[in-house]
Amino acid sequence: MRFLPRSPRELPDPRPGHRLRDSDGVGHLGGGIVVLIIAPQIPTMSVLGAMLVISGFLVAAAVVAMFSPNTRGRHYEEISP
C-alpha cells in the first residue's frame, strides 16, 4: 500500500458507496471491540496502565495521520480519480 488514507474517499475504487460502507463497518467493529473488551479492563488497571492504554490509541491514530497524504486544498478528483 502506497499510503494510509484518512477517509474512505481517498481509496481508489469505482464504487464509492461500497467503499464508504466498508470503512464505516470497520469503524463500528473497532468501536465495539473497545466497548466490549478494552473498556471493562480499565477499572482493574492501575492509573498508569489505564493512561498508557488510552495514550497508545492516541499514538496509533497520530501515526496513521502522519503517513497519510496531505489533501488540504486539493480537489476530490485529484485525490481519487
Secondary structure as the mmCIF struct_conf table of DSSP 4:
data_model
#
loop_
_struct_conf.conf_type_id
_struct_conf.id
_struct_conf.beg_label_comp_id
_struct_conf.beg_label_asym_id
_struct_conf.beg_label_seq_id
_struct_conf.end_label_comp_id
_struct_conf.end_label_asym_id
_struct_conf.end_label_seq_id
BEND BEND1 ARG A 6 SER A 7
HELX_RH_3T_P HELX_RH_3T_P1 PRO A 8 GLU A 10
BEND BEND2 LEU A 11 LEU A 11
BEND BEND3 PRO A 14 PRO A 14
HELX_RH_AL_P HELX_RH_AL_P1 PRO A 16 ILE A 33
HELX_RH_PI_P HELX_RH_PI_P1 VAL A 34 ILE A 38
HELX_RH_3T_P HELX_RH_3T_P2 ALA A 39 THR A 44
BEND BEND4 MET A 45 MET A 45
HELX_RH_AL_P HELX_RH_AL_P2 VAL A 47 MET A 66
TURN_TY1_P TURN_TY1_P1 PHE A 67 PHE A 67
BEND BEND5 SER A 68 SER A 68
HELX_LH_PP_P HELX_LH_PP_P1 PRO A 69 ASN A 70
TURN_TY1_P TURN_TY1_P2 ARG A 72 GLY A 73
HELX_RH_AL_P HELX_RH_AL_P3 TYR A 76 ILE A 79
#
